[in-house]
Amino acid sequence: MTSQRSKNHPQEVIEVEAKTAQEAIKIALDKLHAERRDVDIQLLREENKGLFSMQGAKLAKVRVKKKLQKK
């Protein structure tokens, strides 16, 4: 699992890699201290298990951005 924060808004956007997209989303929500309804989620890459679930495996990657709060 890896994560990366945007330089523009360090607390508002996060990119996370994990074994599955759902796991990456959960990690991002925890890091942003947000609920799913409060964010926009972009799937950047789906997981790929590779041949016989061995070599060539790629992690899922998501970008999660907090929605603007209306005042």
DSSP file (Angstrom, degrees, kcal/mol; ACC not computed):
  #  RESIDUE AA STRUCTURE BP1 BP2  ACC     N-H-->O    O-->H-N    N-H-->O    O-->H-N    TCO  KAPPA ALPHA  PHI   PSI    X-CA   Y-CA   Z-CA
    1    1 A M              0   0    0      0, 0.0     2,-0.3     0, 0.0    17,-0.2   0.000 360.0 360.0 360.0 133.0    0.0    0.0    0.0
    2    2 A T  E     -A   17   0A   0     15,-1.1    15,-3.1     2,-0.0     2,-0.3  -0.967 360.0-166.8-135.5 155.3    1.3    3.5   -0.9
    3    3 A S  E     -A   16   0A   0     -2,-0.3     2,-0.4    13,-0.2    13,-0.2  -0.979   3.3-168.6-141.0 155.9   -0.3    6.9   -0.7
    4    4 A Q  E     -A   15   0A   0     11,-2.6    11,-3.0    -2,-0.3     2,-0.3  -0.990  13.0-143.5-146.2 132.3    0.5   10.3   -2.1
    5    5 A R  E     -A   14   0A   0     -2,-0.4     9,-0.2     9,-0.2     2,-0.1  -0.730  27.6-108.1 -97.1 147.1   -1.0   13.6   -1.2
    6    6 A S        -     0   0    0      7,-1.5     7,-0.2     3,-0.4     6,-0.2  -0.445  17.1-139.6 -67.8 142.9   -1.5   16.4   -3.8
    7    7 A K  S    S+     0   0    0      1,-0.2    -1,-0.1    -2,-0.1    -2,-0.0   0.784  99.2  57.7 -74.5 -27.4    0.9   19.4   -3.5
    8    8 A N  S    S+     0   0    0      1,-0.3    -1,-0.2     2,-0.1    -3,-0.0   0.917 126.3  11.9 -70.1 -44.4   -2.0   21.8   -4.2
    9    9 A H  S >> S-     0   0    0      1,-0.1     3,-1.6     4,-0.1     4,-1.4  -0.765  71.1-171.0-136.1  85.8   -4.2   20.8   -1.3
   10   10 A P  T 34 S+     0   0    0      0, 0.0    -1,-0.1     0, 0.0    -4,-0.1   0.745  87.4  34.4 -56.7 -27.6   -2.3   18.5    1.0
   11   11 A Q  T 34 S+     0   0    0      1,-0.1     3,-0.1    -6,-0.1    55,-0.0   0.466 114.3  57.7-103.9  -1.9   -5.3   17.5    3.1
   12   12 A E  T <4 S+     0   0    0     -3,-1.6    54,-2.8     1,-0.2     2,-0.4   0.714 103.7  39.4-105.2 -23.9   -8.0   17.5    0.3
   13   13 A V  E  <  + B   0  65A   0     -4,-1.4    -7,-1.5    52,-0.2     2,-0.4  -0.990  60.0 174.3-132.2 136.6   -6.7   15.0   -2.3
   14   14 A I  E     -AB   5  64A   0     50,-2.4    50,-3.1    -2,-0.4     2,-0.5  -1.000  18.3-153.0-142.0 142.4   -5.0   11.7   -1.8
   15   15 A E  E     -AB   4  63A   0    -11,-3.0   -11,-2.6    -2,-0.4     2,-0.4  -0.960  21.2-175.9-112.7 132.5   -3.9    8.9   -4.1
   16   16 A V  E     -AB   3  62A   0     46,-2.4    46,-2.4    -2,-0.5     2,-0.4  -0.984  15.2-158.0-133.1 139.2   -3.7    5.4   -2.7
   17   17 A E  E     +AB   2  61A   0    -15,-3.1   -15,-1.1    -2,-0.4     2,-0.3  -0.934  27.3 148.0-111.8 140.4   -2.6    2.0   -4.0
   18   18 A A  E     - B   0  60A   0     42,-1.9    42,-2.5    -2,-0.4     6,-0.1  -0.934  61.4 -85.9-157.1 176.3   -3.8   -1.2   -2.5
   19   19 A K  S    S+     0   0    0     -2,-0.3     2,-0.3    40,-0.2    39,-0.1   0.848 112.4  19.5 -60.9 -35.4   -4.5   -4.8   -3.4
   20   20 A T  S  > S-     0   0    0     40,-0.1     4,-2.0     1,-0.1     5,-0.1  -0.912  77.2-119.0-132.1 160.5   -8.1   -3.9   -4.4
   21   21 A A  H  > S+     0   0    0     -2,-0.3     4,-2.5     2,-0.2     5,-0.2   0.897 115.2  53.6 -63.9 -40.4   -9.9   -0.6   -5.3
   22   22 A Q  H  > S+     0   0    0      1,-0.2     4,-2.2     2,-0.2    -1,-0.2   0.891 109.0  48.6 -62.9 -39.6  -12.3   -1.0   -2.3
   23   23 A E  H  > S+     0   0    0      2,-0.2     4,-2.2     1,-0.2    -1,-0.2   0.904 111.1  50.3 -66.5 -40.9   -9.3   -1.4    0.1
   24   24 A A  H  X S+     0   0    0     -4,-2.0     4,-2.4     2,-0.2    -2,-0.2   0.897 110.4  50.0 -63.6 -41.0   -7.6    1.7   -1.4
   25   25 A I  H  X S+     0   0    0     -4,-2.5     4,-2.7     2,-0.2     5,-0.2   0.926 110.0  50.3 -63.4 -45.0  -10.8    3.7   -1.0
   26   26 A K  H  X S+     0   0    0     -4,-2.2     4,-2.2     1,-0.2    -2,-0.2   0.916 111.3  48.5 -60.6 -43.7  -11.2    2.6    2.6
   27   27 A I  H  X S+     0   0    0     -4,-2.2     4,-2.4     1,-0.2    -1,-0.2   0.922 112.0  49.2 -61.8 -45.0   -7.6    3.6    3.3
   28   28 A A  H  X S+     0   0    0     -4,-2.4     4,-2.3     1,-0.2    -2,-0.2   0.911 110.2  50.6 -62.9 -42.9   -8.0    7.0    1.6
   29   29 A L  H  X>S+     0   0    0     -4,-2.7     5,-2.1     1,-0.2     4,-0.8   0.903 110.8  49.4 -62.1 -40.7  -11.2    7.7    3.6
   30   30 A D  H  <5S+     0   0    0     -4,-2.2     3,-0.5    -5,-0.2    -1,-0.2   0.920 112.0  47.8 -63.5 -43.4   -9.5    6.9    6.8
   31   31 A K  H  <5S+     0   0    0     -4,-2.4    -2,-0.2     1,-0.2    -1,-0.2   0.851 116.6  43.0 -67.2 -34.5   -6.5    9.2    6.0
   32   32 A L  H  <5S-     0   0    0     -4,-2.3    -1,-0.2    -5,-0.2    -2,-0.2   0.536 103.9-130.7 -86.7  -6.7   -8.9   12.0    5.0
   33   33 A H  T  <5 +     0   0    0     -4,-0.8     2,-0.3    -3,-0.5    -3,-0.2   0.952  64.1 132.4  53.3  52.3  -11.2   11.4    8.0
   34   34 A A      < -     0   0    0     -5,-2.1     2,-0.3    -6,-0.1    -1,-0.2  -0.874  58.0-122.0-132.5 160.6  -14.1   11.5    5.6
   35   35 A E    >   -     0   0    0     -2,-0.3     3,-1.6    -3,-0.1     4,-0.2  -0.671  35.0-110.4 -96.1 158.1  -17.2    9.6    4.7
   36   36 A R  G >  S+     0   0    0      1,-0.3     3,-1.3    -2,-0.3    -1,-0.1   0.844 118.0  57.6 -58.9 -34.9  -17.8    8.2    1.2
   37   37 A R  G 3  S+     0   0    0      1,-0.2    -1,-0.3     3,-0.0    -3,-0.0   0.671 101.4  58.4 -70.7 -15.3  -20.6   10.7    0.6
   38   38 A D  G <  S+     0   0    0     -3,-1.6    29,-2.8    28,-0.0     2,-0.3   0.334 103.0  59.6 -96.0   6.3  -18.2   13.6    1.3
   39   39 A V  E <   -C   66   0A   0     -3,-1.3     2,-0.4    27,-0.3    27,-0.2  -0.896  69.7-130.6-134.1 160.3  -15.6   12.7   -1.4
   40   40 A D  E     -C   65   0A   0     25,-3.1    25,-2.6    -2,-0.3     2,-0.5  -0.938  28.0-154.7-105.5 135.4  -15.2   12.2   -5.2
   41   41 A I  E     -C   64   0A   0     -2,-0.4     2,-0.5    23,-0.2    23,-0.2  -0.941  10.7-172.0-118.2 130.2  -13.5    8.9   -6.1
   42   42 A Q  E     -C   63   0A   0     21,-2.7    21,-2.7    -2,-0.5     2,-0.8  -0.982  18.6-141.4-121.6 121.9  -11.6    8.4   -9.3
   43   43 A L  E     +C   62   0A   0     -2,-0.5    19,-0.2    19,-0.2     3,-0.1  -0.733  23.2 175.2 -82.0 113.7  -10.3    4.9  -10.2
   44   44 A L  E     +     0   0A   0     17,-2.3     2,-0.3    -2,-0.8    18,-0.2   0.808  67.8   1.4 -89.0 -33.9   -6.9    5.4  -11.8
   45   45 A R  E     -C   61   0A   0     16,-2.0    16,-2.8    13,-0.0    -1,-0.3  -0.942  65.9-135.7-157.5 132.3   -6.0    1.7  -12.1
   46   46 A E        -     0   0    0     -2,-0.3   -26,-0.1    14,-0.2    12,-0.0  -0.546  41.2 -93.6 -82.5 154.3   -7.7   -1.6  -11.4
   47   47 A E        -     0   0    0     -2,-0.2     2,-0.4    10,-0.0    12,-0.2  -0.348  35.9-161.2 -65.8 149.7   -5.8   -4.3   -9.7
   48   48 A N  B     -D   58   0B   0     10,-2.3    10,-3.0     1,-0.1    -1,-0.0  -0.963   8.9-164.2-135.9 115.6   -4.2   -6.9  -12.0
   49   49 A K        -     0   0    0     -2,-0.4     8,-0.3     8,-0.2    -1,-0.1   0.634  32.7-143.9 -78.7 -13.2   -3.2  -10.2  -10.5
   50   50 A G    >   -     0   0    0      6,-0.3     3,-1.6     3,-0.2     2,-0.3  -0.112  48.1 -21.1  76.6 179.2   -1.0  -11.2  -13.3
   51   51 A L  G >  S-     0   0    0      4,-0.8     3,-1.6     1,-0.3     4,-0.3  -0.460 135.8 -11.0 -66.7 122.9   -0.5  -14.7  -14.7
   52   52 A F  G 3  S-     0   0    0     -2,-0.3    -1,-0.3     1,-0.3    -2,-0.1   0.792 120.5 -72.2  56.0  31.5   -1.5  -17.4  -12.1
   53   53 A S  G <  S+     0   0    0     -3,-1.6    -1,-0.3     1,-0.1    -3,-0.2   0.783 119.0  90.3  58.0  30.2   -1.7  -14.6   -9.5
   54   54 A M  S X  S+     0   0    0     -3,-1.6     3,-0.9     1,-0.4    -2,-0.1   0.375  74.3  22.0-118.5-108.8    2.1  -14.4   -9.4
   55   55 A Q  T 3  S+     0   0    0     -4,-0.3    -4,-0.8     1,-0.2    -1,-0.4  -0.247 113.1  35.1 -66.8 151.5    4.3  -12.2  -11.5
   56   56 A G  T 3  S+     0   0    0      1,-0.3    -6,-0.3    -6,-0.2    -1,-0.2   0.522  76.1 158.4  85.9   6.0    3.0   -9.0  -13.1
   57   57 A A    <   -     0   0    0     -3,-0.9     2,-0.4    -8,-0.3    -1,-0.3  -0.396  20.2-166.8 -65.2 137.7    0.7   -8.2  -10.3
   58   58 A K  B     -D   48   0B   0    -10,-3.0   -10,-2.3   -39,-0.1     2,-0.1  -0.979  16.7-123.5-126.9 141.3   -0.3   -4.5  -10.1
   59   59 A L        -     0   0    0     -2,-0.4   -40,-0.2   -12,-0.2     2,-0.2  -0.444  28.3-107.6 -78.4 153.1   -2.1   -2.7   -7.3
   60   60 A A  E     -B   18   0A   0    -42,-2.5   -42,-1.9    -2,-0.1     2,-0.4  -0.513  35.5-156.8 -72.4 149.9   -5.3   -0.8   -7.7
   61   61 A K  E     +BC  17  45A   0    -16,-2.8   -17,-2.3   -44,-0.2   -16,-2.0  -0.997  13.2 178.0-136.6 131.6   -4.9    2.9   -7.5
   62   62 A V  E     -BC  16  43A   0    -46,-2.4   -46,-2.4    -2,-0.4     2,-0.5  -0.933  21.1-145.9-129.5 153.3   -7.5    5.5   -6.6
   63   63 A R  E     -BC  15  42A   0    -21,-2.7   -21,-2.7    -2,-0.3     2,-0.5  -0.989  18.9-168.4-116.3 125.5   -7.6    9.3   -6.2
   64   64 A V  E     -BC  14  41A   0    -50,-3.1   -50,-2.4    -2,-0.5     2,-0.4  -0.965   3.9-174.7-119.9 127.1  -10.0   10.5   -3.5
   65   65 A K  E     -BC  13  40A   0    -25,-2.6   -25,-3.1    -2,-0.5   -52,-0.2  -0.978  25.2-122.6-126.5 129.7  -10.9   14.2   -3.3
   66   66 A K  E     - C   0  39A   0    -54,-2.8   -27,-0.3    -2,-0.4     2,-0.1  -0.463  31.7-120.0 -66.8 137.5  -12.9   15.9   -0.6
   67   67 A K        -     0   0    0    -29,-2.8     2,-0.1    -2,-0.2    -1,-0.1  -0.473  36.1 -94.5 -73.8 151.2  -15.9   17.7   -1.9
   68   68 A L        -     0   0    0     -2,-0.1     2,-0.5     1,-0.1    -1,-0.1  -0.448  39.4-121.5 -66.3 136.7  -16.1   21.4   -1.2
   69   69 A Q        -     0   0    0     -2,-0.1     2,-0.3    -3,-0.1    -1,-0.1  -0.685  21.5-134.9 -81.4 127.4  -18.1   22.2    1.9
   70   70 A K              0   0    0     -2,-0.5    -1,-0.0     1,-0.1     0, 0.0  -0.657 360.0 360.0 -82.4 137.9  -21.1   24.5    1.2
   71   71 A K              0   0    0     -2,-0.3    -1,-0.1     0, 0.0    -2,-0.0   0.408 360.0 360.0-104.8 360.0  -21.5   27.3    3.7
